[in-house]
Amino acid sequence: MNKELFMGIDVGTSAVKILVADRQGSIVSSGSSSYKIDKIKDNYAEQNPEIWWQAVKKILSNLDCNLKDVKSIGMSGQLNGIVSIKENGEIVRNAIIWLDQRAEKEVEYLNNNYLDKIKKYTYSKPGTIYSLTKLLWLRNNEEENFKNTYKFLAVKDYISYKLTNNFVTDMSDAGAAQLLNLNKRDWCYEILEEIVDLNKLPELLESPDLAGKVTEKAAEETGFKIGTPVIVGAGDMAALALGTGVVKPNTACATIGTAGHTAAFIEELPKEMDDRLWVMCHAVPNKYFWHGLVMTGGYCLSWFINNFASLEEKNSANSDNSIFDILLNRLSKIEVGSNGIIFLPFLNGEATPGKDSKAKAAFLGIESSSDRLEMARSVLEGVCYNFKESFEIFDEINNLNIKEVMIGEGGSQNSLWPQIMADVLEKEVLSFKELNSSALGAVILAGVGAGYWDTFTDAVDNFCKIKEIKNYDELNSKKYEKYYGLYKLAKNNLKEFNSELQNIRRNLND
């Protein structure tokens, strides 16, 4: 008897990840394949879309399942990438991805000419990260490439095209790219008509809609059955919200990957933007979510380990016991509050709530009696303090009644970080068995989009398997509340220092 399998494909910045789940919600096979970013100049970040497709095919060839049993395929991918493609599928130029910061002049132009419109319709401000800015850069600097482009696609949508031969995108990707009127959930004609020929944009659909079906050519290349439904899917943040169960009022998540992300479900678009957060179109049709960003969430711990891990810890690490596990197990014995050491987790600036590119990381409160393990635990706590700032804003602007927080990605694997999160936030924290939240969100979209589940709530209940629940300790929470106050005081008092430091560094390097 044929199995009923559902696949999620997540095209990330550094790797493609694929999950395959059965009707009961169990992961039956998975795989990943990594690739590099082309940084041909300072502030440039590009990738050849073909490396994504080759990575997908490589993973598919090694999965431990029959691809003919896959009933539908859902998509997810990195946001704010621009793929320029001809009508016959030929790539015009490398994709400019979200990390690219070349379009500073275009940001200045948009600020001078479109700021009010961009804030009103897209609920954000101009920045080099956005696809809108990248489109303007292409128009201004690569006229021939711009002219020769038949469609501009988002990252995940290139894989959909390779599978279905259709040019489509979804609300979450278009909205995050500053290309959407969020109120109307339609192209932002008020801005785009003066920047790009609208015929160069793909068909705009909701995330669970059908992108198309696997073509004969794609079936030959991949092993899928001809006609397998491909669901449009969502940008990685909306897919992440799905994969952590943020699909109904008063649900929220915090994920600790390389970066840290928060998302809180909202039924309706707010009346106006809040500059401390981002508001995004959800993969759930006609719904939205608040998004907060910790720029270097899990990376803070990686950075600490790379620079301060002991030789013993490095030598003890193996496939069964990673250096992260070794260190975190030791940190569980360190007193709450790290003996007064406060870590500011801004290795690459602050995103939420300050959006301060000049912010710097710092250890504060170190004394002669302080030790390395106390510093390490303070890293975990500092990241959680930054998460707490997002949750305070969620409560402030929407009066959300969030009692529990779903936590995902690699930082949830060891029980210590979720416990610290629970104590700092004063909320119940639920961690999941599956760590690849965006890929799992794509699996959920595959199931709902193809009609196997009637609602996203039903699909989430089926696929999001709870691994562990952490309740907060009231005594620990009271201690953390005091240290959190010091964290905010230190962050605010160091603004002038950070600004002056950046000026000195720039002048000395000129």
C-alpha positions, 0 to 999 in steps of 0.5 A: 500500500502506498504511503502518504508523504508530505515534503517541505523544501527550505532554501536557506542562505547557506543550505537547502533543508528538506523534511519528509513527514507521513500522515501521522506527523512523523519525520520519515526522512530528511537531508541538507546540502550546503553552499557558499555566498559569492561576495565579489565586492564589499557589501555584495552578496550573491548566489547562482540560483542553479546551486539551490536546484542542484542542492535540492536534487542532491538531497532528493537522491539520498532521501530514505523514502519513495518520492512517488509516495509524496502527495504534495510539496511545500516551499520555504526560502530566505527572504529578500532575494531577487532572481532575474529569469528569462521566459525560457528559464535562463538565469539573467544574472546571479541572485542578489540575496538579503545580505547584500548592502550595495544599494545605499544610494537607492535607499537615500533616493527612496527616503527622499521620494517615497518614505511616506508611501513606503511607511504607509503601505509596507509598514517599514522604512527603506533599507538595503535588505529589501527587494524593492531597493535591489530592483531599483539598483538593478534598474539604475545600474544594470539596464540591459539585465533589467530589460532582459528579465522576464520575471523577478522571482523570490528565492523559493519561487525559483525552485517552484518554477523548476518543478512546475514551469510557473512563475508565482510568489506568495504574500509573505515573501512579497510583503517582506520585500516591500513590494506589497500593499499590506492592507490590500494584500496586493502589489503596491502599485502606489510605489511599484508603477514608478520603479518596475514594469508590473508585468515583470512580477510573478502571479501573487497568491496566498501561501497554501495555494497551488503553484502548479504540478510537477512537470514531466521534465522535473519528474525525470530530474527529481524522481517525483511523480508527474503531476505531484502538487507543488504548494506556493509556500512562504518566506522563511519567517512565515514558514517558521511561524507555522513550524512552531505553531503560531497559527491562532490568537495569543500564540508566539514563538522564539527561535534560536538559530544563527539569529534569533526570531520572535513571532506573535500571531495577530488577526488584523493588520495594525493601524500603523507601523511600529518602528521597533518591530516588523509586521508581516503577512502570515502564511495563514491567509489574511492573517499577520504576525509581529516579528522581532529579530535578535541579530546574533542569537545562537551565533553569540554562543558559537562566537563564545565557544570559538574564542573561549572554549577550553582545550578539554571541551574541544577534545571531549566533543564527538558525534554523540556529545557536541561541544555545545552540549558539553558546555551547556551541561556545565552552565546548568550548575552556574548560579542564575544571573551569572554572578552579576555578569551582564552580556549585551548580545549585539555582535552585529548590531541591534535589530529589535527594538532599537534597530541600531547598527552601531550597537556593540556586544559587551560583558559587564560586571566582571570582577577578579572572582568572575570565571569563564563559565559565568561569562558563558552563561551570561551569553545565554541570559543576554540573548533571552533579555533581548527576546524579552524586549520583543515580548514586552512590546507584543503586550504593549501594542496589542495587549496580547495574552501570551501565556506560553512560548514555542521555542525552535531551532538549534538553541532549543535542543539542550534543556538549559536555554529553554529553561532560562527563556522561561525564567526570563520571560515568566512564561511556559516554554514548549520545545519541539522534537523537530528543530528545522522550523521553516522546513516543517512549516513548508511540510504543513503548507504541503498538507493544508494546501493539498487538502489533507488537513482542513485547518492550519490548527489541525495540521500544527497539532499533527506535525508539531510534536512537543518534546519538552515543557519548561515552567518558569521558576518564580524565584529565578524570574524575580532575580532575572527581573533585576538583572534585566533592568541592568541590561536595559540600563547598560544598553541605553547608557552605552549608545554614545560610547558605541557611536563614538567608537564607530567614528574612531574606528572609521577615522583610523581605518581611512 
